[in-house]
Amino acid sequence: MEFIKEESEDTKIEETFRIKHEDTETQTDVMGLKEESVELNDIRDKNQYKKHDFITGQTSFSCSHTEKTFSQKRTQNTGSRGHFTCQECGQSFDQRGNLKIHMRIHAGERPYTCDLCGNSFIRRGGLKSHMRIHTGEQSYTCPQCGRSFTHRQTLKAHIRIHTGEKPFTCQQCGKSFTQYGNLKVHKRIHDGEKPFTCQQCGKSFIEHGPLKVHMRIHTGEKPFTCQQCGKCFSIKGTLKRHMRIHT
């Protein structure tokens, strides 16, 4: 019974990441900027230290003056971080390049385009991550059960099934979630916010996924087909229930 529950939650996680792929990529862009910024700062400091060793010709030499200088510089850098501020939303960055990439979110600029499906992305890393959908590459493997995933964030969310961790808690009702995105959607129940509206009939939804499913009523699309009898369905869950007839 627990295995079925885990499988169900995994399916929900994967479906969430599939439906919200574009939103996830935007989040990944922001996270990528932070990660790259930290890595670049570390590399820059290490290179400066190596340069000092090269000049002195003593690679094992420990220069207290240099260490003090670099320590002071790090403190200055830390103090001055966030001095490149977005005029649109107020978010701050420690490097001008990161701000420049961030501005693409507001400008709607997505210069990296997938040649296979036409999806566009803000950063090259977003496109690289997206390409795994087409190649079938699953680089992130769960150490507990061996299941593999296309995206690191999907694996992180999956691991919480094993640990039972739910770090994202609603301040209004106390309900907790394994993913921040699920909490964000849940809060719309309290706020009454339904940002996704059907252009055909005006019905609104709290998530993009339900809107996408709803649109099939208007289009008549039934993408889920029973391999046993050929009957088609608009909702995957309906197909799964239908399959019980054959079993």
N, C-alpha and C positions, 0 to 999 in steps of 0.2 A: 504493500500500500504506500509506503514511504517512497519507494522507487518510482511509482506512478506519479506521486506528487512532485518529486524532483524533476521528472521528465516534463511534467506539465509546466512547472515554473521555468525550466530551461526554454521550452517552446515559447512561453510568454516573453522571456527576455529577448530571444532571437527575433520574435515578431516585432517587439518594440523597437529594436535596433534597425530592423528592416524598414518599418513604416516611417520612423523618425530619422532616416539616414541623413538627410540634408541638415537637420538640426544638430545631429550628432557631429557631423563634419565641422560645423561652425564651432561647436564646443571644443572639438579636437584642435581646431586652429588656435584657439585661445590658449589651451593647455600646451600645445606645441610651442607657442611663442615663449611661454614661461620656462619650459624645459630647455629650449635652445639658448635662452638668455643666460640661464645658470651655467650651462655647459660652456658657452663662449667666455663667460667671466672667469671660470676655472681655468680654461685653456690659456686665456690671456695672461693670468697671473703666473701660471706655471712656466709659460714661455719667457716671461720677463725674468723669472728666477733662474731659468736655464741660461738665459743670455748673460746674466751676471756671472754665473759659473764659468762660461766660455771666456769672458773677458779676463777673469782672474787666473784661469787655467787650472783651477783647483775644484774639481767636481765634488769632492767630499768636504770642501771647506764650508763651515757654517758661519755665516756672517751675521752677527747680532744686529749690526747697523741696518743691513738689508732686510732682515726679518722684521725689524721695527718699522722700516720704511714701508714695506709691503703691508704690514699690519695696519699702519696708519692709513695707507691708501685704500685698503679694504673698508676700513671704517668710514672714510670719506665717501667711497663709492656707495656704501650702504646708506649713508645719510642722504646722499644726493639722488638715490634711486627714486624713480617715479617722477622725474622732472620733465618728461615728455608727456603732456596731457592731451587727451582727445577733447576737442572743443565741442563735440556732439554729445558725448555721454559722460565725460569727466573721468574715464578710466585712464590710469597713468602707467607709463612704461619707462624702463631704465635705459632703453636704446631707441634712437630715432627710427631705425629700420623696423622695429617691432610695432611702433605706432603707425608707420606707413602701411604695414600689412594689415593692421587692425582697421584702418580707415576704409579698407575694401568692403568691410561688413556694411558700413553706412552708405558707401557709394554703390553697393550692389555689384561691385567688380569681382569677377571670378575668372582669372586669366588662365587657369589650368583646366583643360577640357579633356574628358575621356573620349578617345577615338571610336570606342565601341558602342557607347550608348548616348553620348552627347552631354552627360552630366558635367557640370562645371564646379570648380572649387577655388577657394581663396588662396590656399597654399599648395605647394607641390606635394607636401606630406599627406594632405587630404586626398589628393588624386591617387597617390601611391597606395594608401589604405583602401580606397575604393576599388582599385584594380583587382584586389584579392577576391572580390565578389565574382568577377569574370574568370579568373584563373582557378578558383576553387582552393587557393592557398589558405591554410589555417595554421598560422604560425604560433598561436598561443594555446598551450595545452594545460589542462587542469592536473596538478600533481596528485590529486586525491582519487580521481576517477578516470583520468586519461582522456577525457573529452576535449576536443580541439575547437578553437574559435578563430574567426577572421580578425576580430578586433580585440585589443587588450582590455578595453572597457567592458566588453561582453564577458570576458573571462573573469574580471574582477567582480562583476555582478553575480556571475555563476558561483564563484567560490563562497559567496555569502550564504548560498543554499546549504553548503556543508557546515559552515560556522554558525549559522543562525543569526548572524549579525544584521541588524537593521539600524544603521547609524543616522538615518534621516527621519526626524520626528516632527509631526505637525504640532505647532504650539497651541492650536485651538482645541484639538480633540485628543491629542496624545497618541494617535495612530502612527506607527513607524513603518519605514520602507527600506528596502535594500538598495534602491537607486534614488538619486536626487530628482531625476526626471519624473518619477512616479509621485514623489511628494509634491512637486510643482503642479502636476496635473490634479492631484487630490485637493490642493488648496483652492482650486477653482470651484469645487463643490461648495465651499464655505463662502467664497466671494460671489458666486453666481455667474462667474465669467464663462462665456462660451464663444471663444474667438474664431472658431471654424464654422463658417456659414455656407450652406448649400446655395449656389447661385440660381438654381432652378426653382426651388420652393421656399427658400428662406429659413429652413430649419437649421438650428445651430447646435454645435457639439463642443465638448470641452477638450477633445483630442482630434488630431487629424485622421487617425485610423478609423474611428467610427464614421467620420464624414466620407472617407474613401469607400467604405463598405456601403453606406447609404446611397452614394452616387450610382451604384449598380442597379438600384431600383429604377432610376431614370434611363440608364443606358441599356439595361437588360443584360449586362455582362455577367457571365457565370463561368469564372475561370477555374473552378475546382471540379474535376471530373472523376467519377467512380471508374476505376480500372476494370471492375467486374461486369458492370452492366451499361456503362457509358452515360449514366445520368449525370447532369451538371448542376452545380450549386453556386450561389453567389457568395456564400460564407463557408470558410474552411470547417468551422465547428459543425455545421449542418452536414457536411460530407462525412465527417468522423462519426456522427450519430447514425447516418445512413449505412455506413459500413458494417454496423452491428447486425444488420439484416442478413448479410452474407456470411457472417461468422456464427 
